[in-house]
Amino acid sequence: MTPQEILSQFGPREAMEYDVVIVGGGPGGMAAAIRLKQLAAVQGREISVVVLEKGSEPGAHILSGAVMDPIAITELIPNWRDLGAPLNQPVTGDQLLVLSEDGIATTPDWLMPECFHNDGNYVISLGAVVKWLGEQAEALGVEVFPGFTAAEVLYDDAGAVRGVATGNLGIGKDGQPHDGFQLGMELLGKYTIFAEGARGHLGKQLIARYKLDEGRDPPSFALGIKELWEIPPEKAQPGLVVHTSGWPVTDGSFGGGFLYHLEGNKVTLGYVLGLDYQNPWMSPFEEMQRWKTHHAIRGHIEGGKRIGYGARAINNGGLQSLPKLVFPGGALIGCDAGMMNAARIKGSHAAIKTGMLAAEAAAEALAAGRSQDELSAYPTAFENSWLHAELMRTRNFKPWFKWGTLIGTLMTGIEQWLMPKLGLKTPPWTLHRDTPDHARLLPADQCRQIEYPRPDGQISFDRLSSVFISSTNHEENQPAHLTLKDATVPVSINLARYGGPESRYCPAGVYEFVKNADDSDRLQINAQNCVHCKTCDIKDPTQNIVWVTPEGGGGPNYAGM
């Protein structure tokens, strides 16, 4: 049955009305909810707020490095230390390493670009911070609904957003309702704020419907693959922040590694690879595993135990790629809008700040008796904020790398090291991109195949054992949430022309090409493995794969990540 047929047979859906509906319980969504309640208290009025979170609890699907700039959380909750926010480990040192296959060049501190200095920042588990933000929101009266996916945007007759509908539960693989069927519900708001993270499922639809990207550069993304390790106490260096460039990627692709020492003898580390890479034989997962074998990285974790794994797409298009932030009835915040400072490898402070700015615009509109119009005060406030100024300073970071690693590194040094010393706060030029990530992939026969070493099970691992420790789980009897517009395309185009790149770019082993009885090929989709990174939705060269929401609560459970 189609969704329309299900609604026709089992509807109408139950509806709940709020002043503001927030889709996504990450740092941006929680910050928006908290700020709305703070303003309601100041105004002496009630503002009803609900947050929908598709994870099993706030923080379950959140993945980030992460080094956090506390500027935004301090604006939101000035006494966060007294309230027990889990920002426990200040940064104690920065290292910027350039790796060759068996060598290291260490960037002197005096030569390190401004964007790589982390004085005053904290090494954190963003999942723990988000869980804490959720507790603060609930204490203020925010309704938080974990395990509920926002599956559909609802519009009024004038074309304005009037809320969202959650996904139906209890639909079998055959598309038919079974004994556990439960119709989704409608959450209606005078304003709806979308905070789904990078490549948001509904955010993407809103951008297309309202042409919010008109006149903007195409968005660009990277895939971040992360692990959490427990290491021997004698190797712990709490607060040390290490970033690397160079090896193992040697073909000019945009990429680099990070390794952060947390408190409690833990290390979080990972590899980030730009999804505009050209060689379809490249495997981001295998590059990350190979990177860990370098002695500069191995030395930090050898003798330890890997206790967590995850992957997530990251925005890195810069200010030039940001869509219009508002539309009738709602707004985009955080990574749903592309608010990421790729040069600093930081986005949580941007999500919190934009959540606050959107909340302030919504509270002002509600106080004036408005609803379902454009919150124009939000983009105006953003353009006048410290966040906009910060993104202006680093707006060319990713675009420079389209000319390769050498030019990208050189110009980053000029813009982020030399210019500040000369008193220039922002570069006088702006670079642009015109090619989306998926269109950068070259045919397989034009590229060298890459032979990756076998995992040793101690430092490097395979995909399936990695997915296992991400605690990923989906209700087995449900339609696949990884859908194909045309089921023939993976074999007839992707495999024939590009060598089947989906079997390599997915960090969770979701896609594999298998042989039928007649020796023909077919694409097998192991949707149960999906960690919701959104890479397939971004990198598929034919844009044939569409990620849609699974049943609520399904996916990874990133404890401690």
N, C-alpha and C positions, 0 to 999 in steps of 0.2 A: 504494500500500500504506500502511496505517496504521502508526504506530510499533510497535503491538502485533504486527501481522502480520510486520513486518520482524524483530522480536526473536524471534518464534516460529520463523521460517524460518532465520535466521542465527545465533541465540543458542546458548548463553548468552554474555553479554559477559565479557570478561576483567576481573578485579577486582584492585585493588591496595589494601592496607590500611595505614593510617597512624593515629597517635594523633590528629592534628588535620588536617582538610581545610579549607582556606581558599578561598572562592570570591570571586575578585576581587583583582587585583594592584595596587590603588591605594594611597594612603598608609595607609589603615586596615588593609588586608589585609597589606601588607608590614610594618607596625609590629607587628601581632599575631604574624606569623611570627618576626620578629627577637626580640621579647620572650620568646616560648616557648623559643627556643634559648638566650637569655641565662639564663633561669631553669633550664633543664636543666643548663647548665654550673655554676651555683651549687649545684644539688642533687646534682651528680655522677651524673646519670643521662641516658639518651637519651630524647628526645621526637622522634618522627618527624613531620615537617610537610611538606605539599605546598600550593602556591599555584597555582590555576588562573587564567589570565589570557586573556580572549577576544581581546585585541589581539595583533598580530604580535610585540610585545615589550612589556615593562613600560613604561608611559607613553604607548603609542601611542594609546590611547583616552581619556587623561586631559585634561580641559579645565577650566581655572579662570583667574581674572583675571590674576595672583594676587598679593596681598600676604599674606605668611605671618607669623603670630605664631610665633616660634621656641620658645615655652614647652614644647610637647609634644616636639618633636624633641630638645630639650636634655635632657629627662627620659629619652628613649629612648636617645640616643647622645650623652652629654655632650661628647665630643671630636669632634663632627661637623666642626668647622672643620679640625682636623688631618687628618681623613680625606678632606677635599676635597669636602664636600657643596656643591652648587651654590647656596648662598645667598650671592650675591656682592655684591648691591646693596642697602645699607641705605636705608630711606626717609629722604629729606633734607628733605621738605616736604609739607604737606597743603593742598589747596584744596578748598573746598566751594562750588560755584557754583549759583545758581538762574537758569535760562535762560528768557528770553522769546524770541519769534521772532527778534528782532534785538537783544536786549539781554542784559546779564549783571549779576547782583547777587552780589557776593563776600561770603561770610560771614566776618566778622572772626574771627581766631584765638581771641580770648577768648570768643566766642559759639558756637564750634563744639562740638556735642555730643561727649561723651566717646567715643562709639562710632566717631567719624570721626577720632580721633587715632591716628596710626600710629608714634609714637616707638618705636624698638627693633625694628621689623618690617622685613621684607625684600621687595623686588619680585623675583619669581622666575618661572621657567618650572616649573610643577608637574610637567609631563611629565619634565623633566630631574631633578627631585628624586626622583620615583618611580623612574626608571631607576637612580639612585644607590642608593636604598633596596633595590631588587632585587639590586644587586651586593653590598650588605652582607648581605642575607639569604642569598644563595647562598654567600658566604664562611663563614657560620655553619653550613652544611649543609642549608639549606632547599632542597627540590626545587621549582623554578619551571617550570611548563609553560605557555609562551606559545602562543597560537594554538589554545587548547582552550576551548570554551564549556561551561559547566555548564548542561545543557539540562533536567535532570529531578532532582527531589529524591527520594531513596530513603528508605523508611520500614521499620521493623521491624514485627513482628506486634503489638507493643504500641502502635504509632502514633508511636514516637520516630524522629527523623531518624537515619539510619545512614550518610549520605553523599550523593553525587550521581553522576549519570551524564553523561558528555560526549555531545555530539550526534554522530549518525552523519555520516559523510562520504560523498560520492559518491551523493547522492540527486538525481535529475533533477527538472526542473520538473513532470514528470508524476507525481511521487511514487514513481517506480520506481528501484531501485538500478541504477547503470550500471557500466561497467568499473572505475571508480576507487572502488568502494564499499568502505567500511571501517566496521565496526560500532563504535559508541561503547564506552567502557570505564567501569567503575564504580570510583569512588574512595571507599573506605569509611573512616570515621573514628569514633573513640570520641566525638569532638565535631566538629561542622561549624560554621564561622564564616562568615557571609555578609557580604560587603563589596563589593556590586555597584555601589554608587553610587545616586543618586536614582532612585526608581521601579524598583528592582531587579526583574527578571523573576521570579526565584524568591522574593525577599523578599516581593513582593506576594502570592504564593501562600501563603507561610507565615503572613503576617498574617491572611489569610482563613481558613486551615485551623484555626489555633489561637486565632482571635478575639483577636489581640494588640492590636487597636485598640478593644476594647470599653471604653466610658466615656471615650474620648479624642475630641478635636476631629478632624474630617476633615483629612487632610494638605492642605497648600497648596504650590504650586510657582510658580516663575517660569521663563521661558526666558532664558538668557544667550547672546547672540550676540557672538562675539569675533573680532577681526582682529589680526594681527601686522604691523607696518610697520617698514621700514628707512627712516630719515629722514636728511636732510643733517646732517653733524656740527655745524654751527652752531646747529641747532635742538635738539640733545640737552640734556636737563636731568636727568641720571641721578638716580634716586631720587625724583623729583617724583610725587606721587599726587594725582590730580584726580578728584573725584566731582561729578556734576551731578544736579539734579532739575529739574522743570518741562518746558519744551518739549523734544521735539515733542509729547509726550502731553499733551493739554489737557482731557481729558474726566473727569479724576478717577481714571483707572486708575493702579495702582501701578507705577512705573517710574523708571528713572534710568540714567545713564551712568557709565562709569569710563574713565580714561586714565592709564596708568602708564608712566613712562620707565624702561626697563631699561638695563643696561650695553650697550656696543657699538652705540650709535646706533640702538637699537630702541625702539619704542613698542608696548605692548599696549593695546588699547582695545576697548570693547564697550558693549552696551546690554542692560539687564535689564528685562523686562516681566512683571509678574505674570500668571499664566495664569488668574486669576479675572476678567480683563477681560470686558466685557459686549457690546461691539459686534463682531458677527461679520465686519464689513468690515475690521477692523483686521488689519494684517500686521506682526508683530514684526520681520521682516527689513526691510521697507520703512521702519519707524520708525527702525531702527538706521542705515540708509543716509541717511535724512533728517537724523538727529541729527548725523552727521559733517559736514554742510554748514554747520552753525553756525560763525561765525567763531571762537568760543571753542575749538572742536575742530579746525576746518580749519587754524588757525594752527600747530598742533603737527605736522601730517602733510603739509601741502602741499609738493610737490616731492619727496616720498618715494615709496616703492614698497611696495605691499601684498604680503606674502610668505606669509601664512597666514590661514586662516579656519576657524571651527568653531562649534558650537552645542551646548548641553547644558542639560537641565532642572536646576533648583536647588531644594532644599527651602527653604521660608520659613514654614512653619506655626508654628514655635516649640515651646517645651517642652510646650505643651498638646496638640500633635499627635503627640508621640512615642508609638509603640506600646510594649507590654511588650517588653523587650529579649531575653528568653530563652524557650525552649520545650524540651521534652524532646529532648536530643541536640544543641542548638546555640544560636546567638546571632546577633543583628543588630548590626552596628557601623557607624560612619560615616554616610554619607548614605543607606545602605540602611535605617537606622533614623530618618533625618531630622535627624541631628546637624549643624545648620547655624546659625550666628549671622547671621541676615539683617541685623540692624542694623549689624554690623561687616563684612558681606559676606565672611565667612571661614568655612571649613569644614574645611580641611586639618588644622589643629591639633586640631580636635574628632575627626576621623577617627583620627589617630594616637593620641590619648589613649584613645578608646574601644577601639581595637585592643589597646592595652596592658592596659587593665582586663579585657577579655574573656580575653586570654592568661593573665593572672595567675590568674583564676578557673579556667580550664581546667587550668593547671599544678598548681594546688592539688588539683583533683579527680582528676587523673591520679595524683598522688603518693599519694592515698588509695585508689587502686584502683577509682575510680568510672568509669562510662561511660554515655552515652545518657540522663543525667538532666538536670535543670535546673541551670544554673550560676548559682544565686541570689546568689552572692557578687559577680557582675558588676554587676547593677543596684544592689545595696547600695553597692558601691564608687563607682559613678557618682554616686549621690545624695549621697555625702560628698566629692565631688571639687570642685576649683576650676572644672571645666567646668560642672558643674550650677549652681554659684553664678553663673557668667558668663551662662548661658542664662536663669537666673531674673531677672537684671537687665534682660534685653532681651526678655522673653517677650511683651510687649504690642506690640512694634514693628509687626509686620504687621497684627495685628487692628485697630489704630487706623485703618488706611487703608481699612477697609470703609466708613467715613463720608466718604471723599474725601481729596484731597491736603492741603487746608487743615487739617483736624482732625488728620490723620496727622502732618503736619509740626509742628504746634503741640504735640501731646502727646509727640512724640519729643523736642522741646526741653525740655519740662517733666520728662520721665522721665530723659533722658540728659544734660541740662545742669544744670537747676535743682536737682533732687533730690540729685545728688552734692554740690553746693555746700552744701546744707543738711544734709549728713551722712546722707542716706537711701540705703542701698546698693541697695535693691530697692523697686519700687513696692508699696504696700500693697493693690493691687487686681489682679485677674487677669481679662482679657477672654477671651471664647470666640467661636468661629465654629461654625456648624452647617451651612454650605452648601459642598459640594465645588466645586472650580474649574469642572468641566464644566457644572454646573447653573446657573452664573451667566450663561451666554450667552443673550442675548435674540434673539427672532425678527428676521430681517433687515429686515422692513418697519417695525420700530419704531426703527430706528437710521439715522443718516445715513451715506451712502456716503462713503468717503475716497478722494480723488484723490491719488495719490502721484506726485512728479516722476520723469521718466525718468532713469536713471542716466547720469552723464557719463563713466564709464570712467576717471576720474582720482581722484575722491574717493569717489563712489558707484558701485556695481556691481550686476549682476544675480545671480540665484541660481546659475545654471549655472556661470558663471565662478568664483563663490565656491566651489562644491563641488569644482571642478577643483583648486583650490590646497589643498584639504583632503586631497588624495591618497586620496580614498575609492574603495574598490574591493571588489566582492563577486564570488565565483565566479558566473558568469552562469547556468549551468545548475544551478539549485537552486530549491526551492520558495520563494516570497516569504516573507520573515520578518515581513511586515506583513500580518496576517490579519484577515479580517472574519468576525464571528459570523453575519451575515446580509448577503449580497451585494446585496440590494435596498435596504437602509437608506440608503446614501449618496445615492442619487437621490431615493427616495420621501420621506425625512425631512430629511436634512442639506441637500440642494440646495433642496428645495421650501420648507423653513421657515427655514433659516439661511443660505441663499445659498451653500452649499458652502464652509464655513469651512476645511476641510482643505487647500484649494488656497492658502490664505493663511497659516494658522498654521504650516505646515511650512517651516522655513528652508532646505530643501534641494530643493524642487521635486519631492518624491516623488509628491504627489497632484495630479491635474488632471482636470477634467471635459471629456470630448470627445464629439463627436457620432457616433452610429452612422449607417449608410447610410440608415436610415429617419428620420433627424433626431431620434431619441431620444437621451437622455443616458446616459452611463456613466462610472464612475470608473476612471481608469487609474492604476495604482500602479507608479511607477518605483522599485522597491526598490533598484536599483543605486545610487541617489543617497543613500541613507539614511546620515546621520552619527551615528545611534544617540542622538539627543537625548532621545527618549521623549515629545516634546510631543504626538504624536498619541494615544498611549496615555492621556495625562492629559486633554487638552482636547476630544477627540471628544465632542460633546454627547449622543450616544446610547450612549457607551461600547461601541461596536461594533467599534472597531479594537483589536486585541491585538498588541503587539510581542512576538515570540518570538525566540529566538537563531538567527542565521544560522550558516553554517559558520564554524568557528574561524579567526581571523585576518582575517576580512572586516570592512569598515568603514573609518573614517578612519585616517590615520596622521599624528598631530599633531606633526610634528618641530618642536621649538623652542617649542611652544605651552604 
